[in-house]
């Protein structure tokens, strides 16, 4: 069980995700790539960034770009890597092609 303490309360990541109204899979992914900041785990990204992507998510997409490039479902894979719905693939591509 992965546990996180915030404001004196210790709960599992799954329990925190339920209480914060977040997708547990996304929270678990963020935990696995090393994010430990409570706000980054559950709120994701900088609200000033388009699509709500965290700077860490953008860097991760840059890092994995060569591995995805040329694949038929490249942008759906990119969405999955940062915990976004695959239905936002076109929006993500439009953003990243300008940002990367």
Residue pairs with C-beta under 8 A, 6 or more apart in sequence:
1 12
2 12
2 13
2 28
2 31
3 10
3 11
3 12
3 13
4 10
4 11
4 12
4 13
4 16
4 38
4 41
6 16
6 38
11 19
13 24
13 27
13 28
13 31
13 41
14 24
16 22
16 27
16 41
16 42
17 23
17 24
17 27
17 42
18 24
20 42
22 42
23 83
25 83
26 44
26 83
27 41
27 42
29 83
30 40
30 41
30 44
30 83
31 41
33 56
33 60
35 41
35 54
35 56
40 54
40 56
44 52
44 53
44 54
44 57
44 83
45 51
45 52
45 53
45 54
45 55
45 57
46 52
46 53
46 54
46 55
49 55
49 58
50 95
51 84
51 88
51 91
51 92
51 95
53 82
53 95
57 82
58 96
58 99
58 100
60 81
60 82
61 78
61 81
61 82
61 96
61 100
62 100
64 78
64 81
65 100
68 74
68 77
68 78
71 77
75 89
75 90
75 92
75 93
76 86
76 89
78 89
78 92
78 93
78 96
79 85
79 86
79 88
79 89
79 92
80 86
84 92
